[in-house]
Structure formats: structure tokens, C-alpha cells
């Protein structure tokens, strides 16, 4: 009996000592004696039974948060990396508060909102200071704190690209899209990462398919899809996609016909390429791309005759030289209005150089002066 009484007294004394540590931590915190507050709360929370005490967790969060926000080096130095400890403390408060009113949990949830804002702002500050890795770490912390919030994912993805952490950027973008945030930039950046940075053709094609499904009339995703079909030798599929698009989206048919022209030019089917460029120009006679390609192809045809003429013997020249010169010059002259329209839309130096070469050939000095 005596031994039982001694054991009970020992337990009671231990409990009283433990609660005294929590009381000391709270009193020291209220008096801003942070060294004592931290030592007391750390001792209290090191006990196994304390791990189920929401009040203990709440005050650990408050004490560490005060230390984190202090301007005094001697206080801030008490916990150099407190963010994880603060978040864990408030999250544990919510988990362990089984009381009817859950007052501790309510306080902890409010404090987690405050912590989220502080960490987010700290991440923005680090980003502005070009500390991209530190900024990304803060955004990932914010994502874990509020998994359904879109801001930390959106900003985090952009920062991840700056930090060249493409895996983190992709994860953020895929999460945003999965949660219904189908922003055009998300798909575009995913395509950039998968195709340009990771060189993952298979995944890039899946991203293109996602982009096409979400933005069926977008020229960029359509062009990417066509290019991928061509790269994989699926020219027939590429043609079908563009033909269908021209019918479904007549407002942009000139673009689809232009892309079809490019496709056939790449596969050396010049006759069909010219037909599609002509279709594009029939819808918009000022369309830069189709004008340039039409002029460029006429120049190419003229160059073929020019090369033939340069390689002729005197006998060959006597037979067909004059006719071939006329055909060459006619092709060059036909190219002029198309190239002029293209240059009028976009002052590209390559187009300018081609125009100058033709103007010089036909002694069009007034046109050269206008260009210069």
C-alpha cells in the first residue's frame, strides 16, 4: 500500500511539473521573455503525453511565430528556421483539439491563415531579390498549407521556371488544371517545359492534345499538333486536322490554309503548297505569311531557271537561253507584289534583301530608295 501511494505521488508530481512547464511557457510568452518561453515549451512538448495537448501545441506555434517575426537578433536566433515548426504546431492543434467548443483549433486555423500570408509575402520578397529557390520553397509551403488555393500554385509555377525546377512547375500546372483552372498560359508553359526543356516528345504531345481540347480554335496549339504529326511521319493526319479546322473555324481558315501550304512545302509538294497559299490569299489578300511564301516560291522557281542559264553551253543558250531568261524574269517580277505586301506587314530584313536584289536586277532605283 505504501509503495502504491509513493507511485501515485510520483505520477502526480511529474504531472504537476509538466503542467508547470506549460504555465511557465505561457507566462514567459506573455511577458515576452522568449528564451524562457521557448525552453519551457520545448521541454513540455518533449513529453509523450503533451503531444496530445492542443493547448501546448497552440502555444508552441505562438511562441515560435513571435520569435520568427522579431526584429531583435538575440530573439530571432533562438529558432533560426521556425516556419516548419510553426505550421506543424498549429496543424497539430487542430488535429488534437477534441474539446466541444474547439477554441484552440479555431485559434490555430486563424493563425495558419496569418502564417500563409507571411510565408507568401516572404516568398515574393525573395523572388524580387532573385532568390528563386528560397521563393519556390515558400510557395511550396503555401501550397501545402492551402491545397485548394490557386494563387500559390500559379505564382509557384512561374517561380519554379525561373529556378529551373521544371518538375515543380509541372506539378503546379497539372494541379491547377486538374482543379478546373484552365488558363491558356498554363498549357502554353507546360508545352514549353515538356518540349523545349525536357525534350519529352510523348508528354509534349499529350499537352498539345489537352490544349487542343480546351482551346480548339487556337492557332498555336494547332500548329504544334501539325508539326508533331509531321515529325512522326503522320502527314495524312496533319492534313486532315487542318482541313477540318478550316471548315469548323472559317474566321481563321486563312491560317489553316497557310499551315497546309507550309506542310506541303516541307514535304516538297510545291504544287499543293502553292494551291493552299492561293486559298489563304483568296480569303485575305494582305495576309503576310501567304504573301511571303508565294513570293518566295516564285523566286525559287526563277532561281531554277537562273541556275540552268548559268550552266548552259553556248549551243544550249542559243537554243533556249532567251526563252529561259524571259521565264526567269517573269517569275521574279511576279514575286515582287507578294514580297512587297509581306514587307508592308512586317519589315523583315530578309524580305527587304530579296526585294533589293530584284529591284537591282530590273534597275528599279526609285523602289530601292523608298526601301532605304
PEBEL-V102549 format. One line per field, one symbol per residue. ss: DSSP state (h for helix, s for strand, l for the rest). phi: phi as a letter, one per 30 degrees, with the letter a starting at -180 (. if undefined). burial: # if it has 9 or more other ideal C-beta (glycine too) atoms within 8 Angstrom, else .. A space follows every 10 residues. Layout:
# PEBEL-V102549
ss->???
phi->???
burial->???
This chain:
# PEBEL-V102549
ss->lhhhhhhhhh hhhhhhhhhh hhhhhhhhhh lllhhhhhhh hhhhhlllhh hhlhhhhhhh hhhhhhhhhl llhhhhllll llhhhhhhhh hhhhhhllll llhhhhhhhh hhhhhhhhhh hhhhhhhhll lhhhhhhhhh hhhhhllllh hhhhhhhhhh hhlllhhhhh hhhhhhhhll lllhhhhhhh hhhhhhhlll hhhhhhhhhh hhhhllllhh hhhhhhhhhh hlllhhhhhh hhhhhhhhlh hhhhhhhhhh hhhhhhlllh hhhhhhhhhh hhhllllhhh hhhhhhhhhh hhhhhhhhhh lllhhhhhhh hhhhhhhhhh hhhhhhhhhh hhhhhlllhh hhhhhhhhhh hlllhhhhhh hl
phi->.ddddddddd dddddddddd dddddddddd chcdddeded dddddddedd dccddddddd ddddddddcd ddeddeddbd bdeddddddd ddeddcdcdd dhdddddddd dddddedddd ddddddddci cdddddeddd dddddbdcdd dddddddddd dddicddddd eddddeddcj ccdedddddd dedddcdchc dddedddddd ddddbdcddd dddddddddd dcicdedddd ddddddddbd dceddddddd ddedddcicd dddddddddd dddadcdeed dddddddddd dddddddddd cddddddddb eddddddddd dddddedddd dddddbdddd dedddddded dchcdddddd dd
burial->.......... .......#.. ##.###.##. ...#.###.# #####.#..# #.##.##### ########.# ....##.##. .##.###.## ####.##... ...##.###. ##..##.### .###.##... .#.####### ###.#...## .######### #.#.##.### .######... #....##### #####..#.. #.###.#### ##..#.##.. ######.### ....#..##. ###.##..#. .######### #####....# ..######## #.#...#### #########. ##..##.##. .#...##... #..##.###. ######.### ###....#.. ##.###.### .#.#..##.. #.
